[in-house]
């Protein structure tokens, strides 16, 4: 292909109908790509939270190790407990697994956040990989060099479509990365006992010249490459700047291509030293206008030819494919000496399968592309048959999809490879993403389960650690706590008793609203309209011979509907009960709030953990660079009254000496209900029960309440009598709710008083306040006992960190 310095974007003139069809195809292609990318982005926030949460888990585990070590060093801890605590203070292996999980989660986050679907193009030299890329991208020899007989592509490159920007960004290795990633693998493959640690050490190392290359496979070639690498170092050393530079496309070749045949010949004949700038390059990103604008959401990843790289380099170039690449194309074609699926092609497939790992199905990921220029039909037929037998077991497409195209034909590359590939990605990219997420989720759940098991072992060990305390101070603080809570709860009881004595305007308004809604229903002819009601009464009466049966049924219906109308007070009652629990929680918070302060809330679980756990020297366990790279999280929120009381009950049960009486008082308050069925209906039942056709008079005689003639005038009188009768019952019900001896404020006042008595004055509560104080003294009185009782401070810190970790791991879902 002739040299070109800018992308070719023009296409041959074609009929209007073809242009319209192409436009429709292009629109569908863009829509498919956009849909896949949009679906990926939807999962990013949850994944970002998981990455952040696992960072906090790792940090908390490190803090827990330190706290366990400090606790094991306290003199009052028994020796057997010290040994157990010391053994448990070693979560290093688990934190290493968390680091690996977080790295994979960040890779998955990067995959789902990519703006393109990336296609990796690989294959050994002379298969037409670079020619394929030229056809797909419109680039020329300076950007994607081709050649015959020798490997050409030296650097992994990323090619992206851009209608406006043209150029390349070249990432240059630092000296340390160059020594580690490029030089060291050669030394190891040649069996050298001590690879150089620095660039200067490599430049001065003449020991490699004394190596015997015959001891290892391909040793002569490896040693020759290494010597040329060292000899050329002065020509590319300045390029090892560890930065990113912008390069014009027409000067890009020296950064991405091996020396040409002519350059290598000159080096052999004259001893000339070649530049070899490609050795300093870690990655290249190229932007240009692709021939097809509809693939703007596609990225083409140029992977260096297999079989031509340094040891370990093939795996290095294919590493991370499951995150960086959405599909891989293995380019093959027959040669004069082989028209079969040979070992090099087999190795390419195996490397891709290894890169997929256990999470991705290679059949969804990898495609075999036969580069068929039509020159030797017999050889291509033999290659296709070989792939059919050796790869797909005699059934076309059983294991891998095989595509055929002339790589030199841009139109064919688009129609025969890119279009079916995009169809496949539209159908299967989501499944591959789900497989990766599922694999990481399983790892995360296994890790979380191991951590919770470790926390269980710590809990058992802590039972062997006695509480050390200053008995006199602790007893005084416990008595003061009891008095303070008594004063705070008395204010709550007094307030609710005041409300019970006064008229509750809000309650009266709610009752009036319910009453008016019942009256409006009656005014609408008991929900059916007066005319319809009378017509039904007359018709039913004629069928039955009298209106008695109709009246019985109708009064039953009216009684139920009127009762349901007053049931609307349920929401008001629920709010008042929640308000009482909130007021009680607020009264307890000043003294007991430290027992229910959240260690995590939503996704913002970092600051409170550090504040309560006592981060040493005020520093985060993560590095600044690592912390700044994490996605942002939410902010904490205060618990509601119900949440605070539930957490308080849990802490009372979890105390070293469980406070069951106090916990039961809190749980009874949480169980308090005030609703229509339990409390309201008994107040009004006597008035609603009057809505019956039959009744017993003062003499004990059963009588019928409504008797009328089976005429229109009779049913009109029946309607008026029942309307008046139900109105009296509705009004009496209203009055019973407003003026009865039992009203909501009175129920709540009694509940507040009962809680105060149960929590403060039940038999045995003083002993339980002592147990509560001993168990949570550092949370109830932060810092007060720190100097007197370092053992308790460490014990409390271990328990807090263990509880924090339990909460974090319970929420670590993917």
C-alpha positions in Angstrom: 0.0 0.0 0.0 1.4 3.4 -0.9 2.6 5.7 1.9 0.0 8.2 3.3 0.4 10.7 6.0 -3.2 11.4 6.7 -6.3 9.2 6.7 -8.2 8.6 3.4 -11.8 9.4 3.9 -13.2 9.6 0.3 -15.1 6.7 -1.2 -15.9 5.9 -4.8 -19.1 7.3 -6.3 -22.0 4.8 -6.1 -25.7 4.9 -6.9 -28.0 6.8 -4.7 -29.9 3.6 -3.6 -26.6 2.1 -2.4 -25.8 5.3 -0.6 -29.1 5.3 1.2 -28.7 1.6 2.2 -25.1 2.4 3.4 -26.4 5.3 5.5 -29.1 3.1 7.1 -26.5 0.4 7.9 -24.2 3.1 9.3 -27.0 4.4 11.5 -27.7 0.9 12.8 -24.1 0.3 13.5 -23.7 3.6 15.5 -26.9 2.8 17.4 -25.7 -0.7 18.3 -22.4 0.6 19.5 -24.1 3.4 21.5 -26.5 0.9 23.1 -23.7 -1.4 24.3 -21.7 1.5 25.7 -24.7 3.1 27.5 -25.6 -0.3 29.1 -22.1 -0.6 30.4 -22.1 2.9 32.0 -25.2 2.2 33.9 -23.3 -0.2 36.2 -20.4 2.2 37.0 -21.7 3.9 40.2 -22.3 0.6 42.0 -18.9 -0.7 40.9 -17.2 2.5 42.0 -18.8 2.1 45.4 -17.5 -1.5 45.6 -14.0 -0.4 44.8 -14.1 2.2 47.5 -15.7 -0.1 50.1 -13.0 -2.7 49.6 -10.4 0.0 50.2 -12.0 0.7 53.5 -12.1 -3.0 54.3 -8.4 -3.3 53.6 -7.6 -0.2 55.7 -9.8 -1.4 58.6 -8.1 -4.8 58.5 -4.7 -3.1 58.8 -6.0 -1.1 61.8 -7.4 -4.2 63.3 -4.1 -6.0 63.1 -2.5 -3.0 64.9 -5.2 -2.9 67.5 -5.0 -6.7 68.2 -1.2 -6.4 68.5 -1.5 -3.5 71.0 -4.1 -5.4 73.0 -1.9 -8.5 73.1 0.9 -6.4 74.6 -1.2 -5.2 77.6 0.1 -6.7 80.9 -3.3 -7.7 82.3 -4.2 -9.9 79.3 -3.7 -13.6 80.2 -0.9 -15.3 78.4 -3.1 -17.8 76.5 -5.2 -14.9 75.2 -2.0 -13.0 74.1 -0.9 -15.9 72.0 -4.3 -16.2 70.3 -4.5 -12.4 69.7 -1.0 -12.3 68.2 -1.8 -15.1 65.9 -5.0 -13.3 64.7 -3.2 -10.1 64.1 -2.1 -11.2 60.6 -4.4 -10.3 57.8 -1.6 -9.5 55.4 -2.5 -12.4 53.0 -6.2 -11.4 52.9 -5.2 -7.8 52.3 -3.0 -8.9 49.4 -6.1 -10.7 47.9 -8.1 -7.6 48.4 -5.5 -5.5 46.6 -5.7 -8.0 43.7 -9.5 -7.9 43.7 -9.5 -4.1 43.8 -7.1 -4.0 40.9 -9.4 -6.3 38.9 -12.5 -4.2 39.9 -10.7 -1.0 38.7 -9.9 -2.8 35.5 -13.5 -3.7 35.1 -14.5 -0.2 36.0 -12.2 1.0 33.2 -13.7 -1.5 30.8 -17.3 -0.4 31.5 -16.3 3.2 31.4 -14.6 3.1 28.0 -16.0 5.3 25.2 -15.2 2.6 22.6 -15.6 -1.0 21.8 -12.1 -2.2 21.3 -11.0 -4.9 18.8 -7.6 -6.4 19.2 -5.8 -7.5 16.0 -3.1 -10.1 16.5 -1.2 -12.7 14.5 2.3 -13.7 13.7 4.4 -11.8 11.2 3.5 -11.8 7.5 -0.2 -12.8 8.1 -1.6 -9.4 6.9 -2.4 -8.0 10.4 -1.0 -4.5 9.5 -2.6 -4.6 6.1 -5.9 -5.3 7.7 -5.4 -2.4 10.1 -4.5 -0.1 7.2 -7.8 -1.0 5.4 -9.9 -0.5 8.5 -8.2 2.7 9.6 -7.1 4.4 6.4 -3.6 4.8 7.7 -0.4 4.1 5.8 3.1 2.7 6.1 4.4 5.4 8.5 1.7 4.6 11.1 1.0 0.9 10.5 4.0 -0.5 8.7 3.9 -3.7 6.7 6.7 -5.8 5.3 7.6 -9.2 4.0 10.0 -11.7 5.5 10.7 -9.9 8.8 8.6 -8.8 11.7 7.5 -5.1 11.5 5.2 -4.0 14.3 7.1 -3.5 17.6 4.7 -1.7 19.9 1.1 -2.2 20.9 -0.9 0.7 19.4 -4.4 2.0 19.9 -6.2 3.4 16.8 -9.4 5.6 17.3 -11.6 7.4 14.9 -11.7 11.2 15.1 -13.3 13.5 12.5 -11.2 16.5 13.8 -8.0 15.3 15.5 -5.1 13.7 13.6 -1.9 12.6 15.4 -0.4 10.2 17.8 0.3 10.3 21.6 3.4 8.2 22.5 3.9 7.0 26.0 7.7 6.7 26.7 9.0 4.4 29.3 11.0 5.6 32.3 14.5 4.1 32.8 13.2 1.9 35.6 10.3 0.6 33.6 12.6 -0.1 30.6 15.0 -2.1 32.8 12.1 -4.1 34.4 9.8 -4.6 31.5 12.2 -4.8 28.5 15.7 -5.8 29.7 15.0 -8.1 32.6 13.0 -10.8 30.6 16.0 -11.3 28.3 18.4 -11.8 31.2 16.1 -14.3 32.8 15.5 -16.3 29.6 19.3 -16.5 29.1 19.8 -17.8 32.6 21.8 -14.8 33.8 22.1 -15.0 37.6 21.8 -11.2 38.2 19.8 -8.9 35.9 20.7 -5.3 36.2 18.7 -3.1 38.5 19.4 0.3 36.8 19.9 1.6 33.3 23.5 2.5 34.0 24.1 -1.0 35.2 22.7 -2.4 31.9 24.8 0.0 29.9 28.0 -1.0 31.6 27.3 -4.7 31.9 29.7 -6.7 29.7 29.0 -10.0 31.5 26.3 -10.9 28.9 29.0 -11.2 26.3 30.5 -14.2 28.1 27.2 -16.1 28.3 26.8 -19.4 26.5 23.6 -19.0 24.5 23.6 -22.6 23.5 22.3 -23.5 27.0 18.7 -22.2 26.4 16.3 -22.5 23.4 16.7 -19.7 20.9 19.6 -18.4 23.1 21.7 -17.2 20.1 18.9 -15.0 18.8 18.0 -13.7 22.3 21.6 -12.8 23.1 22.0 -11.1 19.7 18.9 -9.0 20.4 20.1 -8.1 23.8 23.5 -7.0 22.6 22.0 -4.8 19.9 19.6 -3.4 22.5 22.6 -2.4 24.7 24.7 -1.2 21.7 21.9 1.1 20.5 21.2 2.5 24.0 22.9 5.8 23.4 20.7 6.4 20.4 17.4 6.0 22.2 18.4 6.7 25.9 17.1 10.3 25.8 13.7 8.8 24.7 13.4 7.0 28.1 11.7 10.1 29.6 8.8 8.4 31.4 6.3 10.9 29.7 3.8 11.2 26.9 4.5 13.2 23.8 2.6 14.2 20.7 3.9 12.9 17.4 2.9 13.7 13.8 1.6 10.7 11.9 4.2 11.0 9.1 7.0 10.7 11.7 5.5 7.9 13.7 7.2 4.9 12.1 10.4 5.0 14.1 8.4 4.7 17.4 6.3 1.6 16.3 8.4 -0.4 13.8 11.4 -2.7 13.9 14.4 -1.9 11.6 13.9 -2.7 7.9 15.7 -5.5 6.1 18.0 -2.8 4.5 18.8 -1.2 7.8 19.7 -4.5 9.4 21.9 -5.3 6.4 23.7 -2.0 6.8 24.1 -2.7 10.5 25.8 -6.0 9.8 28.0 -4.8 6.9 29.2 -1.5 8.3 28.7 -1.8 12.1 26.2 1.2 12.0 24.3 1.6 15.2 20.5 1.9 14.6 18.2 4.1 16.6 15.7 1.5 17.9 13.4 4.2 19.3 10.6 1.6 19.6 12.4 0.1 22.6 11.6 3.2 24.6 7.9 3.1 23.9 5.3 1.6 26.2 2.1 2.5 24.3 0.9 4.5 21.3 -2.5 6.1 20.8 -3.4 7.2 17.2 -6.4 9.3 16.2 -7.4 9.7 12.6 -10.5 9.7 10.4 -11.5 6.1 9.6 -12.8 5.4 6.1 -16.2 4.5 7.7 -17.5 7.2 10.1 -20.1 4.8 11.4 -17.4 3.0 13.5 -16.6 6.1 15.5 -17.3 4.0 18.6 -14.7 1.4 17.7 -11.1 1.2 18.8 -8.5 -0.9 16.9 -5.7 -2.3 19.1 -2.6 -3.3 17.1 -1.0 -6.2 18.9 2.6 -7.0 17.9 3.1 -10.2 15.9 3.4 -13.5 17.8 6.6 -15.4 17.6 8.7 -12.3 17.1 8.9 -10.8 20.6 11.2 -11.1 23.6 10.5 -13.9 26.1 7.4 -13.2 28.2 6.6 -10.3 25.9 3.8 -12.2 24.0 1.9 -12.7 27.3 2.7 -9.1 28.2 1.2 -7.7 25.0 -1.8 -9.9 25.4 -2.2 -9.3 29.1 -5.3 -7.5 30.3 -7.2 -8.3 27.1 -10.3 -9.1 29.0 -10.5 -5.5 30.1 -8.8 -3.6 27.3 -10.3 -5.5 24.3 -13.9 -6.6 23.6 -13.0 -9.0 20.8 -9.7 -10.4 19.4 -9.1 -11.2 15.7 -6.4 -13.8 15.0 -5.2 -13.1 11.4 -4.0 -16.2 9.5 -3.1 -17.1 5.9 -1.2 -19.9 4.2 2.4 -19.7 3.3 4.4 -21.4 0.7 5.6 -23.9 3.3 2.5 -24.4 5.3 -1.2 -24.2 4.5 -2.3 -25.7 7.8 -3.4 -24.5 11.3 0.2 -24.7 12.6 1.8 -24.4 16.1 2.2 -20.6 15.9 -1.5 -20.1 15.2 -2.3 -22.6 17.9 -0.1 -20.7 20.4 -1.9 -17.4 19.5 -5.2 -19.0 20.3 -3.9 -20.4 23.5 -2.5 -17.1 24.7 -5.8 -15.4 24.0 -7.6 -18.2 25.9 -5.2 -17.7 28.8 -5.8 -14.0 28.8 -9.5 -14.6 29.0 -9.0 -16.6 32.2 -11.8 -18.6 33.7 -14.3 -15.7 33.5 -14.8 -15.2 29.7 -15.7 -17.8 27.1 -13.0 -17.5 24.4 -15.7 -18.4 21.8 -17.4 -15.1 22.6 -14.1 -13.2 22.5 -11.9 -14.5 19.8 -12.4 -14.8 16.0 -10.2 -16.4 13.3 -9.8 -14.3 10.2 -8.4 -15.9 7.1 -6.7 -13.3 4.9 -7.6 -14.6 1.5 -6.3 -12.6 -1.5 -7.5 -15.2 -3.9 -4.1 -15.9 -5.4 -3.9 -19.6 -4.3 -7.4 -21.1 -3.9 -5.9 -24.5 -3.2 -3.8 -23.3 -0.3 -6.7 -21.3 1.2 -9.0 -24.3 0.9 -6.5 -26.4 2.7 -6.2 -23.8 5.5 -9.9 -23.6 5.9 -10.2 -27.4 6.1 -7.4 -27.5 8.7 -9.1 -25.0 10.9 -12.4 -26.8 10.5 -10.8 -30.1 11.7 -8.3 -28.8 14.3 -10.2 -25.9 15.8 -13.9 -26.6 15.3 -13.9 -30.4 15.4 -15.3 -30.8 11.9 -18.4 -28.6 12.6 -18.2 -25.0 11.2 -18.4 -22.5 14.0 -18.6 -25.0 16.8 -15.8 -23.4 18.8 -14.7 -20.3 17.0 -16.3 -18.2 14.3 -14.1 -18.1 11.2 -14.3 -15.1 8.8 -12.7 -14.8 5.4 -11.6 -11.5 3.8 -9.0 -9.9 1.5 -7.2 -7.7 4.0 -6.2 -5.3 1.3 -9.8 -4.4 0.4 -11.2 -1.8 2.8 -14.8 -2.4 1.7 -14.5 -6.1 2.2 -12.9 -5.6 5.6 -15.9 -3.5 6.6 -18.6 -5.8 5.2 -17.1 -9.2 5.9 -15.4 -8.6 9.2 -16.4 -5.4 11.0 -20.2 -5.7 10.4 -20.6 -9.3 11.6 -18.2 -8.6 14.5 -20.4 -5.6 15.6 -23.5 -7.8 15.4 -21.8 -10.3 17.6 -20.7 -7.7 20.1 -24.1 -6.1 20.2 -25.5 -9.6 21.2 -22.7 -10.8 23.5 -20.8 -7.9 25.0 -23.3 -7.6 27.8 -23.0 -11.4 28.5 -19.2 -11.0 28.7 -19.5 -8.0 31.0 -21.9 -10.0 33.2 -19.5 -12.9 33.3 -16.6 -10.7 34.5 -18.9 -9.0 37.1 -20.1 -12.4 38.3 -16.6 -13.8 38.7 -15.5 -10.8 40.7 -18.7 -10.9 42.7 -18.0 -14.6 43.7 -14.4 -13.6 44.7 -15.7 -10.7 46.7 -18.3 -12.9 48.5 -15.7 -15.5 49.3 -13.3 -12.9 50.7 -16.1 -11.3 52.7 -17.1 -14.7 54.2 -13.4 -15.4 55.1 -13.2 -12.0 56.9 -16.4 -12.6 58.8 -15.1 -16.0 59.8 -11.9 -14.3 61.0 -14.1 -11.8 63.0 -15.9 -14.7 64.6 -12.5 -16.1 65.8 -11.6 -12.6 67.2 -14.9 -12.5 69.0 -14.2 -15.8 70.7 -10.7 -14.6 71.7 -12.0 -11.4 73.2 -14.1 -13.4 75.7 -10.8 -14.5 77.2 -9.8 -10.8 77.8 -11.1 -9.4 81.1 -12.3 -5.8 81.5 -9.7 -3.7 83.4 -11.3 -0.6 85.0 -11.0 2.0 87.7 -13.9 0.7 89.7 -14.6 3.9 91.7 -14.6 6.1 88.7 -16.7 3.7 86.7 -19.3 3.3 89.5 -19.6 7.1 89.8 -20.0 7.5 86.0 -22.6 4.8 86.0 -24.7 6.5 88.7 -24.4 9.8 87.0 -25.5 8.3 83.7 -28.6 6.8 85.4 -29.5 10.3 86.9 -28.9 12.1 83.6 -31.1 9.7 81.7 -33.8 9.9 84.4 -33.9 13.7 84.0 -33.9 13.5 80.2 -36.8 11.0 80.1 -38.8 13.0 82.7 -38.9 15.9 80.3 -40.3 13.6 77.7 -42.9 12.2 80.0 -43.9 15.7 81.3 -44.3 16.9 77.7 -46.6 14.0 76.7 -48.6 14.3 79.9 -49.1 18.0 79.1 -50.3 17.2 75.7 -52.7 14.6 77.2 -54.3 17.3 79.4 -54.7 19.8 76.6 -56.9 19.7 73.5 -55.0 18.3 70.6 -55.8 20.6 67.8 -54.0 18.5 65.2 -55.8 15.3 66.2 -59.2 17.1 66.2 -58.5 18.4 62.7 -57.7 14.9 61.5 -60.9 13.5 63.0 -62.9 16.3 61.4 -61.4 15.6 58.0 -62.3 11.9 58.4 -65.8 12.8 59.6 -66.4 15.2 56.6 -65.2 12.6 54.2 -67.7 10.1 55.6 -70.4 12.7 55.4 -69.5 13.5 51.8 -69.8 9.8 51.0 -73.3 9.8 52.6 -74.3 12.9 50.7 -73.4 11.1 47.5 -76.2 8.7 48.1 -74.1 6.3 50.1 -71.6 6.1 47.3 -74.2 5.1 44.6 -76.5 8.2 44.3 -79.9 8.7 45.9 -81.9 7.8 42.8 -80.0 4.6 42.2 -80.2 3.7 45.8 -84.0 4.1 45.9 -84.4 2.2 42.6 -82.3 -0.7 44.0 -84.4 -0.7 47.2 -87.7 -0.8 45.3 -86.4 -3.6 42.9 -85.0 -5.7 45.7 -88.1 -5.2 47.8 -90.3 -6.4 44.9 -88.2 -9.5 44.4 -88.1 -10.4 48.1 -91.6 -9.2 49.0 -90.4 -6.5 51.5 -87.4 -4.2 52.0 -86.1 -5.9 55.1 -83.5 -8.0 53.3 -82.3 -5.0 51.3 -82.1 -2.8 54.4 -80.1 -5.4 56.3 -77.5 -5.7 53.5 -77.3 -2.0 53.0 -76.8 -1.2 56.7 -74.0 -3.7 56.8 -72.4 -2.1 53.8 -72.8 1.4 55.2 -71.4 0.4 58.6 -68.2 -1.1 56.9 -67.7 2.0 54.7 -68.1 4.5 57.5 -65.7 2.5 59.6 -63.2 2.5 56.8 -63.6 6.2 56.5 -62.4 6.8 60.0 -59.5 4.3 59.4 -57.7 7.1 57.6 -56.6 8.2 61.0 -54.0 5.3 60.9 -51.3 7.4 59.2 -51.7 10.1 61.8 -51.4 7.6 64.6 -48.3 6.0 63.0 -46.6 9.5 62.8 -47.4 10.2 66.4 -45.9 6.9 67.6 -42.7 7.5 65.4 -42.6 11.0 67.0 -42.6 9.5 70.5 -39.8 7.1 69.6 -37.8 10.0 68.0 -38.3 12.1 71.2 -37.1 9.2 73.4 -34.1 8.6 71.1 -33.2 12.3 71.2 -33.5 12.3 75.0 -31.1 9.3 75.2 -28.7 10.6 72.6 -26.8 13.0 74.8 -25.6 10.2 77.0 -26.0 7.1 74.9 -25.6 8.4 71.4 -22.1 7.0 71.2 -23.7 3.5 71.1 -25.5 4.0 67.9 -23.4 6.5 65.9 -23.2 5.0 62.4 -19.9 3.6 61.3 -21.1 3.5 57.7 -24.0 5.2 56.1 -24.9 4.8 52.4 -21.5 4.7 50.7 -19.8 7.4 52.8 -18.2 5.1 55.3 -14.7 6.5 55.6 -14.5 9.5 57.9 -16.5 8.1 60.8 -14.5 4.8 60.8 -11.3 6.7 61.1 -12.7 9.1 63.8 -14.0 6.3 66.0 -11.2 3.7 65.3 -8.4 6.2 66.1 -6.3 6.4 62.9 -2.7 6.7 64.0 -1.2 10.1 63.5 -4.4 11.2 61.7 -3.2 9.5 58.4 -5.1 7.3 56.1 -3.8 3.8 55.6 -4.1 4.3 51.8 -1.5 6.4 49.9 -2.6 9.8 48.7 -2.2 8.8 45.1 -4.3 5.7 45.6 -7.0 7.5 47.6 -7.3 10.3 45.0 -7.8 7.8 42.3 -10.9 6.2 43.9 -14.4 7.3 42.8 -16.2 9.7 45.1 -18.7 8.4 47.7 -21.8 9.8 49.3 -22.2 11.5 52.7 -23.3 10.1 56.0 -26.9 10.7 57.4 -28.2 10.6 61.0 -30.3 7.6 61.9 -34.1 8.0 62.5 -35.5 7.5 66.0 -36.5 3.9 65.2 -33.1 3.1 63.7 -31.3 4.6 66.7 -33.4 2.6 69.2 -32.9 -0.6 67.2 -29.1 -0.1 67.2 -29.3 0.7 70.9 -31.1 -2.6 71.6 -28.5 -4.5 69.6 -25.6 -2.9 71.6 -27.4 -3.7 74.8 -27.7 -7.3 73.8 -24.0 -7.4 72.5 -22.6 -5.9 75.7 -19.9 -8.0 77.4 -22.5 -8.7 80.1 -25.8 -8.4 78.2 -28.3 -5.8 79.4 -31.5 -7.8 78.8 -33.8 -5.7 81.0 -32.8 -2.4 79.3 -32.9 -4.0 75.9 -36.5 -5.4 76.5 -37.7 -1.9 77.6 -36.3 -0.5 74.3 -37.8 -3.3 72.3 -41.2 -2.8 73.9 -41.2 0.8 72.8 -40.2 -0.3 69.3 -43.2 -2.7 69.4 -45.7 0.0 70.4 -48.5 0.5 67.9 -51.5 2.8 67.8 -53.9 1.9 65.0 -57.5 1.7 64.0 -58.2 -1.9 64.6 -56.4 -2.1 68.0 -57.3 1.3 69.5 -59.8 3.3 67.5 -62.5 0.8 66.7 -63.2 -0.1 70.3 -64.0 3.6 71.0 -66.5 3.9 68.2 -67.8 0.3 67.9 -70.9 1.0 70.0 -72.1 3.7 67.7 -71.5 1.7 64.5 -73.2 -1.4 65.9 -76.4 0.6 66.0 -76.5 0.5 62.2 -78.7 -2.7 62.2 -82.3 -3.3 60.9 -83.3 -5.2 64.1 -82.9 -4.0 67.7 -84.1 -4.8 71.2 -86.3 -2.2 72.9 -86.3 -1.3 76.5 -88.8 -4.1 77.3 -86.5 -6.6 75.7 -88.6 -7.1 72.6 -86.9 -7.5 69.2 -88.2 -4.9 66.7 -87.7 -3.9 63.1 -86.3 -0.4 62.7 -87.4 0.4 59.1 -90.7 -0.7 57.6 -92.1 1.0 54.5 -94.4 0.3 51.6 -93.1 -1.1 48.3 -93.8 2.1 46.5 -91.6 4.9 45.2 -92.8 7.2 48.0 -92.1 4.4 50.5 -88.5 4.0 49.3 -88.0 7.8 49.3 -89.1 7.8 53.0 -86.8 4.8 53.6 -83.9 6.7 52.1 -84.5 9.8 54.3 -84.9 7.7 57.5 -81.7 5.7 56.9 -79.8 8.9 55.8 -80.9 10.6 59.1 -80.1 7.5 61.1 -76.6 7.0 59.7 -75.9 10.7 60.1 -76.6 10.4 63.8 -74.3 7.4 64.0 -71.6 9.2 62.1 -71.8 12.3 64.3 -71.8 10.2 67.5 -68.7 8.4 66.2 -67.0 11.7 65.6 -67.9 12.8 69.2 -66.6 9.6 70.6 -63.3 10.1 68.9 -63.0 13.7 70.1 -64.5 13.5 73.6 -63.8 9.9 74.7 -61.9 9.1 77.8 -59.1 7.5 75.7 -57.3 9.7 73.1 -54.0 9.3 71.3 -52.1 11.8 73.5 -53.2 9.9 76.6 -52.0 6.6 75.1 -48.6 8.1 74.1 -48.2 9.7 77.5 -48.8 6.3 79.2 -46.4 4.7 76.8 -43.7 7.3 77.6 -44.2 6.9 81.3 -44.1 3.1 81.0 -40.8 3.2 79.1 -39.2 5.5 81.6 -40.3 3.2 84.5 -39.1 0.1 82.7 -35.8 1.6 81.6 -34.9 3.3 84.8 -36.7 1.7 87.7 -37.2 -2.1 86.9 -35.7 -4.5 89.3 -32.1 -5.2 88.3 -31.6 -2.1 86.1 -28.9 -0.6 88.3 -26.8 -3.7 87.9 -27.4 -3.5 84.2 -26.3 0.2 84.1 -23.1 -1.0 85.7 -22.6 -3.7 83.1 -23.4 -1.2 80.3 -20.8 1.2 81.7 -18.2 -1.5 81.9 -18.8 -2.7 78.4 -18.9 0.6 76.6 -17.1 3.0 78.9 -14.9 4.4 76.1 -17.8 5.0 73.8 -20.0 6.6 76.6 -17.1 8.7 77.9 -14.5 9.0 75.2 -11.0 9.6 76.5 -12.0 9.5 80.2 -10.5 6.1 80.9 -7.8 6.2 78.2 -4.9 7.0 80.5 -6.2 4.8 83.3 -7.1 1.8 81.3 -5.2 1.3 78.0 -6.3 -2.3 77.9 -10.0 -1.3 77.8 -9.2 1.4 75.1 -7.6 -1.3 72.9 -10.3 -3.8 73.6 -13.0 -1.2 72.7 -11.0 -0.3 69.5 -10.8 -4.0 68.5 -14.5 -4.4 69.0 -15.4 -1.3 67.1 -13.2 -2.2 64.2 -14.6 -5.7 64.1 -18.2 -4.3 64.1 -17.2 -1.9 61.3 -15.7 -4.7 59.2 -18.8 -6.8 59.7 -20.9 -4.0 58.4 -18.6 -3.3 55.5 -18.4 -6.9 54.4 -22.2 -7.4 54.7 -22.6 -4.5 52.2 -19.8 -5.5 49.8 -22.0 -6.7 47.0 -21.3 -6.5 43.3 
